Structure formats: structure tokens, C-alpha cells
Amino acid sequence: MPPVKACPLDPAQLLARFREMAAQQGFREELMGYRGDFPLFAFTRRSPGPHPRIYISSGVHGDEPAPPEALLSLLEQNYFDSRANWFLVPMLNPTGFLKAQRENAEGIDLNRDYLAPVSAEVVAHINWLKKQPRFDLTLCLHEDWEAQGFYLYELSRDLKREFARSIGAAAGQHVPIEQGSEIDGRPIDEEAIIRPEDDPALRETWPEAIYLFKHHTHVSYTFETPSGLGMTGRIAAQCSAVSRAISQVLSAG
């Protein structure tokens, strides 16, 4: 297990900033449920016409602060404009961030709880997801305390494989690219790209991305930045990876 490190992210403060910026930009605030005193919010913005539906989540693990900060940074840049219909979930594990730990307050890893959920957070999240349309792209933003560089997981039925390479190149402008033939205990498919077993029936636990791939999308990426590096570079890498993935889907559409 990694040593517990001080987390520079206050979940209540981040959510307050997110709510303020989202309201200014015409997002609809949707209450998924509560986790103790914390509301669990999704933010949606739909544009007229046949635009792609893009979902992004962050804050699943409480020791991974760069992804929620990156999502907030993109919102502050007014990145989520009329090019697409947006579905944003910025803070799924507020009690984990309070303790600066991966799991929630009960010690449940939310990213292993999507097959038969027991956590209040994942139950609320799935109930909200069931009410949403099918997404053209889902992005799950994460960090890895063991990694030395950026890498990603790709689940895709129809996108070209060079898309993942391009995403890695964009992130690699800000942090190193993870090296090695095996990452996080899994063999790589290409440099810093893992294409895991995508048949949910063959998996004992489901992370969020597998649940989304099973029920809500045909294209899903999970981005991992190295949490041991500087925060500024990690946020920039997440922002660049998100922007590159979205631009490719928009251009392919």
C-alpha cells in the first residue's frame, strides 16, 4: 500500500467552485444522491441538434486529486461548449478525499463496486446513469501512485487504434509516458496503452469503465497520470488527454 499523503484537494471547496462555474455556463445541476453530508452531483449541458454525447468522471479515488482539478480547469476555460452534449461527474468519492485515501470512508474501492454495488456513491451513480442516453464517448480520469508516467486503458468497438496513440502523445507533452511491457500488473497492447478484457462476464469485479462499456457506450478511455509527479504537469496532462480524445471523436463524427 502507498504511504498516506496529504491531499491538496478540499472536496467541498472544489464542488462549490464547480457548481458556480457550471451555473454560469448553463449547465443543469442534477443531484444523484448524498454521501453523508456531501451531495453527489452530475452536471449536464445539452445543445440543440445532433451533437455527440460525451461523459467524463473524476474523483472516484480520494488520493487522486489531479483529475477533479483538471475537469474544473477545463470548465473554467469554457471548454464544454455547444460542440457536444456534456455529462460531467466531478466528485464521486468526497469522503475518500477527506481522508486522502483511495477508498471511501467505509474502505470500499468504488472502482471495484460496479458489478454488484454496495456503496452509497456507486448506487446513486448507477441510478443516475440509468436515466441518461447512450454516450458516444466516456472518459474516466484517474491517477496511479506507482506509475512514473502517463498511460491509458482503451475499450472500443469501432474507433481507430491510432486515436489512443494520439491521446498519449498529447499527455506526453506534460508528463513522461509510462514505460515497460507490463503496467499495473497487466500486459500492454502498445506503449502505455492497455486494452483489457472487455467481456464483463469474464471479470470478477467491475470498474466504472467496464460498467459504462457494458451499458452506456461503445468507446471508453481511462486516463492515468503519475501521482508522484508535480500537480501542475498532471493537471495539464489530463486536460490535454481529454481535449485530444474529444477532438478525435468530434472529427470522426
GIGI-V18118 format. One record per run of one state. SS is the DSSP state (a for helix, b for strand, c for the rest). FROM is the first residue (numbers start at 0). LEN is the number of residues. If there is no record, write none. Layout:
ss->SS from->FROM len->LEN
ss->SS from->FROM len->LEN
//
This chain:
ss->c from->0 len->10
ss->a from->10 len->14
ss->c from->24 len->3
ss->b from->27 len->8
ss->c from->35 len->2
ss->b from->37 len->8
ss->c from->45 len->6
ss->b from->51 len->6
ss->c from->57 len->7
ss->a from->64 len->12
ss->c from->76 len->7
ss->b from->83 len->6
ss->c from->89 len->4
ss->a from->93 len->6
ss->c from->99 len->10
ss->a from->109 len->3
ss->c from->112 len->7
ss->a from->119 len->10
ss->c from->129 len->5
ss->b from->134 len->1
ss->c from->135 len->1
ss->b from->136 len->8
ss->c from->144 len->5
ss->b from->149 len->7
ss->c from->156 len->5
ss->a from->161 len->10
ss->c from->171 len->5
ss->b from->176 len->1
ss->c from->177 len->4
ss->b from->181 len->2
ss->c from->183 len->2
ss->b from->185 len->2
ss->c from->187 len->2
ss->b from->189 len->1
ss->c from->190 len->2
ss->b from->192 len->2
ss->c from->194 len->5
ss->a from->199 len->3
ss->c from->202 len->5
ss->a from->207 len->8
ss->c from->215 len->1
ss->b from->216 len->1
ss->c from->217 len->1
ss->b from->218 len->8
ss->c from->226 len->4
ss->a from->230 len->22
ss->c from->252 len->1
//
